[in-house]
């Protein structure tokens, strides 16, 4: 219904035209998000202009996307091109948060649906062969990375700041007890989370968190399950059936810009803030998750010194060529040094059947269906060098 003699719409007619309820329109008026064109001074009845329909419909669409009202106010104040970028960035954040919840839901489903093992019944177990190396490279006089590989634990920490080396060392040392302690599969995430809290306190004890810090990426093996903890921009990769998958997500400024569609992975590699972290061990909450393991899987943990200068297709080639863990680690470090890297740390696990027979030679283990893991999109920086580690924002 139009107001007689004008182009004004009553609140009911306007609500029907823009698919917003009168109640929502009254709320948006109070929040100054969508003010009526006229309010009757006697009755208080609201009237809206026809040219307000476009803004009202935009508000309705953004609400259907789940955008908070504060975000809608910002989008509505922008020019169309800038508004489109904000909507793209918002949806990228939604997808990232959904992926985290999806992984948690998948873990809970698998955990609750798992069939308890029958006592005395033979089960196929995997064992690990491993190697680790940390190299100061050809650029810096000291190495702030710490790497560790054992029968149960794999860890890489990349320190930064004046006390970066003690920080990374303290973080890894605080986890080393997990390599000898029997780890119950059903409690592995809780145990790892508690250990990381201890590592965080250990870093605070040896280094001022205002100037120093460290990344931390670690894998903990129970004999049947693999738990991952990750914070910062060191990385974990899985090589399965010839495909290389990144199973961690960088907590960095440039990765957030890539996630929001504001940078391409190629642009991120040359961005001036590519060394700036959003989260480190003493700042932010680490990612924790479980991973299924298949015989023949190979896991690589590395600091950003490797991925900054060696493209991922080359990493895959080197890992595929090297059957021996020591050989694979050495080839990766050599490739990084050849590219003029500052420092790099590499640790490498390969799953084998318990009787030690390689799946490429014999086939002693029962076959299981294989699938590619859920992973984040790969970014592929291969610039010739990296600046020094920046502080966490």
C-alpha positions, 0 to 999 in steps of 0.5 A: 500500500502506498501513502496517498499522494506520494511514492511512500510505501507503508511498512507492511507493503515495504516489508513484503517488497523487500522480504523483511518482516515489519519487526525486523524493519523496526529493529533496523530503524532503532539500530540506524541500519535502515531508517524510514523515509518518514515517520508520522508524528501523530501515529508513529507509523513508518513509511519508506521510499521506493528507492530504499528497496535496493538497500533493504533487499541487500540487508535481507540477502546479507542476513540470509548469509548469516552476516552480523548486523555490524558487518552489514552496516559496513558493507552497506556503506561501501561502494559496490566493488568494495562491498563485493570484496567484503562479502567475499572475505566474509564468506571465506571466513565462514568456509574456514570456520565450517571446515574446522567444525567439519573436521571436529564433527568427523572426528567425533563420528569416527570416535563414537562409531569406532568398534572396540578391539576384541581382546586377543584378536590380531590387529594390523599395527604400523611402525615408523621410520624417521629422520630429522635435521635442522640446518642454519643455512647459508645466510644467518650465523645462527639457527633458531629452529628446533627439530625432533623425530622419535618413535612416537613424536615428530616436532618442528619449532621455528623461533623468532626474536632475540631469544628465538632459539631458546624459545623453539628449543623449550617448546620441543623439549617440553613435548619430548616426554610424549615419545617415551610415554604410553599414549592411550589412543582414546585420550591422545588429543587431551594428552597432546593439548595438555603437553602444548600448554606445558610447552607454552609455559616453558617458552614464557619461562625462557623468553619474553613473549613480548619480543620472542616466540615460536611456531610449533607443529607436531605429530604424536603417534599412538600405534593406531592413531596420529594426532596433530598440533599446529600453530604458526606457519611451519607446515605438515605434509602427507605424501600418499599414493604419490600425491602431496597434501598439506594438512596444516593451515598457516596462521599468517597475515598473507594466508588470511589474505589468500583465504579472503580472496585478496591475494593469490598464492603467487602474490602472497609469496612476494608480499612484504608481510609474508613473515608476519604471524597471526598466531604463535605458541604464546599467542592464540589457540593451536589447531588440534586434530586426528588423522587416519594413517595408511601403510606407506604414508609419509609425513613431512614437518618443516619450517618455512625455510623450506617452503619459502624457497623450494616449490611444493612440486619439487618437494614431492619429487624429492620425497617420492625419490627418497625411500630412506628417511635420512636420504629424503631429509638430506635431499630437502635440506640440500635443495633449500641451501642451494636456493640460498635459504636462511635456516630450515628444519625438516623431519620425516616419518614413514609408516611401515608394517610392524614386521618391517616389510616395505609395502613397495616390496611385499604386501604383508598388511591387509589392504584398506580403502585409501582416500585423500585426506581433507586438506587446505588449498596449497599455496606455492611460494617459491621466491628466492629468499625470506625476510627475518621472522616478524613479530606476531601481530 
